């Protein structure tokens, strides 16, 4: 029986910092509003908690499709039996 893993998305401190900077930049450009690092970090945490699961699951599904296709390609390597 396969163990179910809880898909928790954890970012390194550097990744969180870069992502928060992107959020600040987006808010500034699209809403002409400045937000601080704290607000960007809180918003990032919200996105990770509530939206990240969909991105995570899509990545897993895409990986599974890719791996299945590559596994199917292995059959092409089989030799005809004499």
VMD Tcl script that builds the backbone (N, CA, C; Angstrom):
set m [mol new atoms 246]
animate dup $m
set s [atomselect $m all]
$s set {name element resname resid chain x y z} {
  {N N UNK 1 A 0.847 -1.179 0.000}
  {CA C UNK 1 A 0.000 0.000 0.000}
  {C C UNK 1 A 0.889 1.237 0.000}
  {N N UNK 2 A 0.590 2.169 -0.890}
  {CA C UNK 2 A 1.386 3.389 -0.975}
  {C C UNK 2 A 1.032 4.355 0.143}
  {N N UNK 3 A 2.039 4.940 0.704}
  {CA C UNK 3 A 1.845 5.926 1.754}
  {C C UNK 3 A 1.483 7.266 1.118}
  {N N UNK 4 A 0.457 7.891 1.621}
  {CA C UNK 4 A 0.059 9.203 1.128}
  {C C UNK 4 A 0.950 10.261 1.774}
  {N N UNK 5 A 1.545 11.093 0.939}
  {CA C UNK 5 A 2.375 12.175 1.442}
  {C C UNK 5 A 1.583 13.469 1.391}
  {N N UNK 6 A 1.722 14.247 2.407}
  {CA C UNK 6 A 1.073 15.555 2.413}
  {C C UNK 6 A 1.940 16.502 1.596}
  {N N UNK 7 A 1.429 16.980 0.462}
  {CA C UNK 7 A 2.246 17.849 -0.396}
  {C C UNK 7 A 2.384 19.249 0.191}
  {N N UNK 8 A 3.385 19.413 1.017}
  {CA C UNK 8 A 3.657 20.709 1.612}
  {C C UNK 8 A 4.732 21.378 0.774}
  {N N UNK 9 A 4.437 22.571 0.345}
  {CA C UNK 9 A 5.405 23.304 -0.456}
  {C C UNK 9 A 6.214 24.187 0.490}
  {N N UNK 10 A 7.491 23.917 0.542}
  {CA C UNK 10 A 8.374 24.702 1.395}
  {C C UNK 10 A 9.420 25.372 0.527}
  {N N UNK 11 A 9.581 26.648 0.723}
  {CA C UNK 11 A 10.573 27.410 -0.014}
  {C C UNK 11 A 11.725 27.764 0.918}
  {N N UNK 12 A 12.908 27.834 0.359}
  {CA C UNK 12 A 14.055 28.284 1.143}
  {C C UNK 12 A 13.881 29.775 1.436}
  {N N UNK 13 A 14.676 30.266 2.331}
  {CA C UNK 13 A 14.615 31.685 2.676}
  {C C UNK 13 A 14.880 32.550 1.441}
  {N N UNK 14 A 15.850 32.130 0.635}
  {CA C UNK 14 A 16.185 32.875 -0.590}
  {C C UNK 14 A 15.028 32.827 -1.596}
  {N N UNK 15 A 14.411 31.648 -1.755}
  {CA C UNK 15 A 13.282 31.525 -2.679}
  {C C UNK 15 A 12.101 32.381 -2.227}
  {N N UNK 16 A 11.821 32.371 -0.915}
  {CA C UNK 16 A 10.732 33.202 -0.386}
  {C C UNK 16 A 11.015 34.680 -0.614}
  {N N UNK 17 A 12.254 35.070 -0.415}
  {CA C UNK 17 A 12.634 36.462 -0.605}
  {C C UNK 17 A 12.444 36.885 -2.060}
  {N N UNK 18 A 12.879 36.035 -2.982}
  {CA C UNK 18 A 12.725 36.336 -4.408}
  {C C UNK 18 A 11.255 36.378 -4.806}
  {N N UNK 19 A 10.468 35.422 -4.317}
  {CA C UNK 19 A 9.043 35.375 -4.646}
  {C C UNK 19 A 8.318 36.590 -4.070}
  {N N UNK 20 A 8.640 36.969 -2.848}
  {CA C UNK 20 A 8.018 38.150 -2.233}
  {C C UNK 20 A 8.378 39.409 -3.016}
  {N N UNK 21 A 9.609 39.494 -3.492}
  {CA C UNK 21 A 10.022 40.648 -4.304}
  {C C UNK 21 A 9.214 40.700 -5.601}
  {N N UNK 22 A 8.951 39.541 -6.199}
  {CA C UNK 22 A 8.134 39.483 -7.424}
  {C C UNK 22 A 6.706 39.938 -7.133}
  {N N UNK 23 A 6.176 39.557 -5.985}
  {CA C UNK 23 A 4.830 39.984 -5.600}
  {C C UNK 23 A 4.792 41.494 -5.427}
  {N N UNK 24 A 5.783 42.042 -4.721}
  {CA C UNK 24 A 5.847 43.490 -4.533}
  {C C UNK 24 A 5.898 44.214 -5.875}
  {N N UNK 25 A 6.714 43.696 -6.786}
  {CA C UNK 25 A 6.862 44.285 -8.119}
  {C C UNK 25 A 5.530 44.232 -8.885}
  {N N UNK 26 A 4.859 43.099 -8.811}
  {CA C UNK 26 A 3.579 42.933 -9.506}
  {C C UNK 26 A 2.533 43.910 -8.958}
  {N N UNK 27 A 2.434 43.999 -7.642}
  {CA C UNK 27 A 1.466 44.909 -7.011}
  {C C UNK 27 A 1.757 46.348 -7.415}
  {N N UNK 28 A 3.014 46.716 -7.409}
  {CA C UNK 28 A 3.416 48.083 -7.780}
  {C C UNK 28 A 3.030 48.385 -9.231}
  {N N UNK 29 A 3.347 47.477 -10.152}
  {CA C UNK 29 A 3.103 47.708 -11.572}
  {C C UNK 29 A 1.622 47.660 -11.939}
  {N N UNK 30 A 0.866 46.781 -11.304}
  {CA C UNK 30 A -0.515 46.572 -11.716}
  {C C UNK 30 A -1.553 47.297 -10.870}
  {N N UNK 31 A -1.190 47.676 -9.662}
  {CA C UNK 31 A -2.134 48.347 -8.783}
  {C C UNK 31 A -1.626 49.705 -8.307}
  {N N UNK 32 A -0.434 50.060 -8.755}
  {CA C UNK 32 A 0.186 51.329 -8.385}
  {C C UNK 32 A 0.149 51.546 -6.873}
  {N N UNK 33 A 0.466 50.470 -6.159}
  {CA C UNK 33 A 0.481 50.478 -4.702}
  {C C UNK 33 A 1.758 49.818 -4.224}
  {N N UNK 34 A 2.354 50.411 -3.232}
  {CA C UNK 34 A 3.533 49.802 -2.617}
  {C C UNK 34 A 3.097 48.975 -1.415}
  {N N UNK 35 A 3.673 47.793 -1.305}
  {CA C UNK 35 A 3.477 46.989 -0.103}
  {C C UNK 35 A 4.850 46.654 0.454}
  {N N UNK 36 A 4.881 46.375 1.731}
  {CA C UNK 36 A 6.143 46.061 2.372}
  {C C UNK 36 A 6.500 44.592 2.263}
  {N N UNK 37 A 7.675 44.278 2.755}
  {CA C UNK 37 A 8.147 42.894 2.747}
  {C C UNK 37 A 7.236 41.979 3.562}
  {N N UNK 38 A 6.759 42.493 4.698}
  {CA C UNK 38 A 5.889 41.688 5.556}
  {C C UNK 38 A 4.588 41.337 4.827}
  {N N UNK 39 A 3.961 42.332 4.214}
  {CA C UNK 39 A 2.713 42.090 3.492}
  {C C UNK 39 A 2.923 41.120 2.323}
  {N N UNK 40 A 4.021 41.292 1.602}
  {CA C UNK 40 A 4.321 40.401 0.476}
  {C C UNK 40 A 4.556 38.978 0.979}
  {N N UNK 41 A 5.233 38.843 2.095}
  {CA C UNK 41 A 5.483 37.521 2.672}
  {C C UNK 41 A 4.205 36.849 3.135}
  {N N UNK 42 A 3.322 37.619 3.753}
  {CA C UNK 42 A 2.039 37.075 4.211}
  {C C UNK 42 A 1.204 36.638 3.010}
  {N N UNK 43 A 1.189 37.454 1.967}
  {CA C UNK 43 A 0.439 37.108 0.757}
  {C C UNK 43 A 1.026 35.857 0.107}
  {N N UNK 44 A 2.352 35.766 0.078}
  {CA C UNK 44 A 3.010 34.581 -0.471}
  {C C UNK 44 A 2.623 33.337 0.319}
  {N N UNK 45 A 2.623 33.430 1.630}
  {CA C UNK 45 A 2.218 32.293 2.463}
  {C C UNK 45 A 0.784 31.868 2.145}
  {N N UNK 46 A -0.101 32.845 1.943}
  {CA C UNK 46 A -1.484 32.551 1.585}
  {C C UNK 46 A -1.553 31.808 0.252}
  {N N UNK 47 A -0.818 32.309 -0.740}
  {CA C UNK 47 A -0.817 31.675 -2.062}
  {C C UNK 47 A -0.298 30.242 -1.965}
  {N N UNK 48 A 0.790 30.065 -1.249}
  {CA C UNK 48 A 1.364 28.716 -1.104}
  {C C UNK 48 A 0.362 27.780 -0.433}
  {N N UNK 49 A -0.293 28.251 0.615}
  {CA C UNK 49 A -1.211 27.406 1.379}
  {C C UNK 49 A -2.478 27.084 0.591}
  {N N UNK 50 A -3.014 28.058 -0.139}
  {CA C UNK 50 A -4.324 27.872 -0.753}
  {C C UNK 50 A -4.308 27.623 -2.262}
  {N N UNK 51 A -3.251 28.016 -2.930}
  {CA C UNK 51 A -3.173 27.848 -4.382}
  {C C UNK 51 A -2.048 26.879 -4.756}
  {N N UNK 52 A -1.039 26.835 -3.938}
  {CA C UNK 52 A 0.135 26.011 -4.228}
  {C C UNK 52 A -0.184 24.557 -4.471}
  {N N UNK 53 A -1.200 24.023 -3.798}
  {CA C UNK 53 A -1.554 22.615 -3.953}
  {C C UNK 53 A -1.935 22.287 -5.389}
  {N N UNK 54 A -2.601 23.233 -6.062}
  {CA C UNK 54 A -2.998 23.003 -7.452}
  {C C UNK 54 A -1.766 22.957 -8.363}
  {N N UNK 55 A -0.823 23.843 -8.113}
  {CA C UNK 55 A 0.419 23.857 -8.891}
  {C C UNK 55 A 1.230 22.595 -8.616}
  {N N UNK 56 A 1.299 22.214 -7.367}
  {CA C UNK 56 A 2.017 21.003 -6.971}
  {C C UNK 56 A 1.424 19.780 -7.664}
  {N N UNK 57 A 0.102 19.636 -7.564}
  {CA C UNK 57 A -0.567 18.486 -8.171}
  {C C UNK 57 A -0.411 18.477 -9.682}
  {N N UNK 58 A -0.441 19.629 -10.319}
  {CA C UNK 58 A -0.251 19.711 -11.768}
  {C C UNK 58 A 1.156 19.241 -12.125}
  {N N UNK 59 A 2.150 19.651 -11.345}
  {CA C UNK 59 A 3.524 19.212 -11.578}
  {C C UNK 59 A 3.682 17.714 -11.431}
  {N N UNK 60 A 3.035 17.141 -10.407}
  {CA C UNK 60 A 3.090 15.694 -10.202}
  {C C UNK 60 A 2.413 14.979 -11.372}
  {N N UNK 61 A 1.238 15.470 -11.793}
  {CA C UNK 61 A 0.516 14.842 -12.905}
  {C C UNK 61 A 1.330 14.922 -14.192}
  {N N UNK 62 A 1.929 16.076 -14.455}
  {CA C UNK 62 A 2.758 16.232 -15.656}
  {C C UNK 62 A 3.967 15.297 -15.608}
  {N N UNK 63 A 4.570 15.157 -14.442}
  {CA C UNK 63 A 5.710 14.253 -14.286}
  {C C UNK 63 A 5.297 12.810 -14.527}
  {N N UNK 64 A 4.144 12.435 -14.004}
  {CA C UNK 64 A 3.642 11.076 -14.191}
  {C C UNK 64 A 3.387 10.796 -15.671}
  {N N UNK 65 A 2.782 11.755 -16.365}
  {CA C UNK 65 A 2.545 11.601 -17.799}
  {C C UNK 65 A 3.861 11.439 -18.541}
  {N N UNK 66 A 4.830 12.277 -18.226}
  {CA C UNK 66 A 6.143 12.214 -18.865}
  {C C UNK 66 A 6.800 10.861 -18.629}
  {N N UNK 67 A 6.811 10.434 -17.372}
  {CA C UNK 67 A 7.457 9.170 -17.039}
  {C C UNK 67 A 6.737 7.988 -17.690}
  {N N UNK 68 A 5.415 8.037 -17.751}
  {CA C UNK 68 A 4.650 6.965 -18.391}
  {C C UNK 68 A 4.994 6.884 -19.871}
  {N N UNK 69 A 5.073 8.037 -20.524}
  {CA C UNK 69 A 5.442 8.049 -21.945}
  {C C UNK 69 A 6.839 7.482 -22.151}
  {N N UNK 70 A 7.783 7.838 -21.300}
  {CA C UNK 70 A 9.152 7.336 -21.426}
  {C C UNK 70 A 9.211 5.839 -21.134}
  {N N UNK 71 A 8.426 5.387 -20.171}
  {CA C UNK 71 A 8.383 3.962 -19.863}
  {C C UNK 71 A 7.811 3.192 -21.042}
  {N N UNK 72 A 6.764 3.737 -21.648}
  {CA C UNK 72 A 6.188 3.095 -22.833}
  {C C UNK 72 A 7.208 3.004 -23.960}
  {N N UNK 73 A 8.077 3.997 -24.075}
  {CA C UNK 73 A 9.118 3.994 -25.104}
  {C C UNK 73 A 10.091 2.829 -24.928}
  {N N UNK 74 A 10.209 2.310 -23.714}
  {CA C UNK 74 A 11.112 1.185 -23.467}
  {C C UNK 74 A 10.697 -0.052 -24.259}
  {N N UNK 75 A 9.423 -0.185 -24.503}
  {CA C UNK 75 A 8.958 -1.329 -25.297}
  {C C UNK 75 A 9.540 -1.312 -26.707}
  {N N UNK 76 A 9.862 -0.135 -27.209}
  {CA C UNK 76 A 10.457 -0.017 -28.539}
  {C C UNK 76 A 11.856 -0.622 -28.584}
  {N N UNK 77 A 12.489 -0.759 -27.442}
  {CA C UNK 77 A 13.836 -1.309 -27.378}
  {C C UNK 77 A 13.852 -2.838 -27.388}
  {N N UNK 78 A 12.679 -3.426 -27.211}
  {CA C UNK 78 A 12.622 -4.885 -27.161}
  {C C UNK 78 A 12.950 -5.480 -28.539}
  {N N UNK 79 A 13.631 -6.591 -28.530}
  {CA C UNK 79 A 14.025 -7.312 -29.742}
  {C C UNK 79 A 12.992 -8.386 -30.052}
  {N N UNK 80 A 12.842 -8.654 -31.322}
  {CA C UNK 80 A 11.945 -9.744 -31.718}
  {C C UNK 80 A 12.529 -11.056 -31.229}
  {N N UNK 81 A 11.660 -11.907 -30.739}
  {CA C UNK 81 A 12.113 -13.220 -30.289}
  {C C UNK 81 A 12.277 -14.126 -31.498}
  {N N UNK 82 A 13.337 -14.906 -31.476}
  {CA C UNK 82 A 13.619 -15.788 -32.617}
  {C C UNK 82 A 12.800 -17.039 -32.559}
}
mol reanalyze $m
mol bondsrecalc $m
mol representation Tube
mol addrep $m
